[in-house]
C-alpha cells in the first residue's frame, strides 16, 4: 500500500476509490520511528508514504487574537485543532517551503494550498515580530526566520 503526496491511497498501484475504506485504514495507521504501518489485532502491514499520510483540506478559525483556535479538517474527515501539542510547522526552503499540522502520534497533514491561503488571511505579527497565526494560546510563525 502507498499514500501519495496528495493524500490518495493506493493498493497495488490501483487507487482506493471508496472514501469509507480510506477512512477505515486511516484509523489503524501508526508511525513507528521512520516506518508507517497499518496495525490490526491480527496483522501489521508496512505502508509507503510519499510525504505525510494526511492532507488538511480546510481550516476554520474560532475566536480571535491570542484566544483564536484553528480547526483543520483532513482528507479523511478528522478535525484537528492546532495547539502546542499539535503544532503547525514549516519544512523545506524557498519555493518548496510547505506547512504541516500534527494530527496524532507522529502522523502529520500537509496543509493544502486553499487552507494555507485561509491561514494567510488570519496572519498577524507575533511576539518576536514574525508573521504567523495564533491557535490554542500558541503562536505559529508562517515564515522562515532570517
PyMOL commands that set and color helices and strands:
alter all, ss='L'
color gray80, all
select helices_A, chain A and resi 19-27+65-67+94-96+113-121
alter helices_A, ss='H'
color red, helices_A
select strands_A, chain A and resi 2-3+9-11+14-15+29-32+35-39+44-49+54-62+69-74+79-81+88-91+98-104+107-111+124-125+131-135+138-141
alter strands_A, ss='S'
color yellow, strands_A
deselect
rebuild
show_as cartoon
